[in-house]
């Protein structure tokens, strides 16, 4: 039997998709500039089905890509031409939620926000909150080591994953980590997180839950320049405060957010959101210090949320910023390079200069607390050459981040989009070490082929992903 | 037994290329892990020391792996910062690399998480003498394979760590501790389980068997009084408030309570496992971090009991044929080991 016949024998009718129209929605993820036609899509509902699919791929040498909701902005879940897509959205059960142990054991297709919803009655939550959290899945969060607005204080996904059941690219099922916050032996679960599906597929994930903070203090400050807002962030840090989140939006992002959700933001060149969180007595004291720091930072207007509704209103604009930018431009590329916090000003200035040079608008929304930039490069894909120019500009920004001592990606991953820039950040020996690990676990190069590693595993058609 | 000292990246590479089997050693505070076995050369890394970069406003530093934690903490403290996972054995000379290799955190890990939550990057020499870097020097980074996390608890299996980057946080302005005794272990456990799920931001939450809880708070002096009061109300007990608690917790994190024991172990624990663990012949011990982390002092009988019940543990000090139990899962560990240490120069596997 051929691969497809065997695949169809493994799954009930309706759960193997092979027709053109059925495959079309799986041709790309949220990075829609890249499209590839898979051979087939399977919709497993149980672990054993995923394992069987992976084993079948291994036997036939068919490349496979696991995906959840497809919110990857880096093309991390772009199919391989002629390969299999393992779509995990139906594996969306929270298998166990143990409030005493503060853990949740979930299937990879569980949507991030669902974990916090399920934990809420116990006063617990799942801390990593990428902006995609109402739609992105935990499996994808694990693959990309997803972040969000709270990474400075709470870290990224890796810290919140205690254990994983994984099927290796050769079809072996293995458990990594344990249910305790502490382990002994190499932190293999921690290592798996962020490897973007190159080393296997997560079948079951054990997450740590945290007590939901008791009190929040959310402040919105307006500034006459981006630089002033950036400096305010440094001043907050120097005061010894550790806010849960610090976010900055520039004028273009503010305009977009206003147009989209009418957040009621003040008119300004830049807005800073600072949120303190913790026990109420502590937050009260911290708020006094924050007020003093912000006053000294030259803010032109300061608002403090007096209720949960006001707090949500402040966040609504910020969270809507990405999609809102869609109103300003037919297309845009989101980048997510990181710079050391103290070099944010320098980075933004240079981004402004590049924007002028390329004749393309760039809106800036970023996690200022952890130096994670989100420049949105606006372009019109219908205008000849504009996508290419936008990609080139985005690339210049990535190189700038690395030059300033930062990283190519804070939370979106390398995927196909940024793999060409990996040599900017890593030396050849670093990349070769990654390749050796990949090859040892996946000798046939099947798992998420063509992602992350620039010179490796590009399949039978070298360079196809850039085609 | 050959012994070689390496004080630079190049000397580490040289040593790796020269000796077929190596046992890295930093400060020697965990002798069960750093004492060479037959056929191994001792690679003394205590000279590979010094802080390479530290930007207090970034909450990040990079240091050589052989740097004593004491030196790092003194530097951080001068800027009001600390390693929030509160590494143990600082007084005994523990180094940054040894702490990562053993994967050890101390009592204050309760507040913000353990070692694995704070490591940002690594530069290491693999089993072929090649220099490999993973992670980075910024607090948020998702680029490339996270070799830095692979190093945590690795016992040096994949390479000799040369440089490490870490995230740090501001040290609390003030601290207070509350010690509360209960009549029985079960009562203390019940109270501990209750506290774990509440948003109290405890710096440390330890169970000292048989039935005492030790709780540490950090923050503004003005808020601490109220928060201690709230804890007392919650627990319905006055307890004993320690205003000057620094020395006490330094003792705890340096595992002073294990002093007399021949064998020291780390056991990943959980509150629901504590009744079972309490039934074993374990000697002096303390459950840290809300009951998730047990450090215990044993005699050979205690170690035997852990083995027989297949309870995962790591021996830090004292005689043990295999300090790590159980071995890492073959299907995932072995290929990585093969990729980075194909000749098996380093411990494990």
Interface residues (C-beta under 8 A of the other chain):
Chain A: X99 X100 X101 X102 X122 X123 X124 X144 X145 X146 X147 X151 X152 X153 X155 X156 X158 X159 X166 X168 X172 X173 X174 X175 X176 X178 X179 X180 X181 X182 X183 X184 X185 X186 X187 X188 X190 X191 X192 X193 X194 X195 X198 X200 X211 X212 X213 X214 X234 X237 X238 X240 X241 X242 X278 X279 X281 X282 X284 X285 X286 X338 X339 X340 X341 X342 X367 X370 X371 X372 X405 X406 X407 X408 X409 X410 X411 X412 X413 X414 X418 X422 X425 X426 X427 X429 X430 X431 X432 X433 X434 X436 X437 X439 X440 X441 X452
Chain B: X55 X57 X58 X59 X60 X80 X103 X105 X109 X112 X113 X114 X116 X117 X118 X126 X130 X131 X132 X133 X134 X136 X137 X138 X139 X140 X141 X142 X143 X144 X145 X146 X147 X149 X150 X151 X152 X153 X154 X155 X157 X158 X169 X170 X173 X193 X196 X197 X198 X199 X200 X201 X219 X220 X222 X223 X226 X227 X230 X266 X267 X268 X269 X270 X271 X272 X289 X292 X293 X312 X313 X314 X324 X325 X326 X327 X328 X329 X331 X332 X333 X335 X336 X338 X339 X340 X348
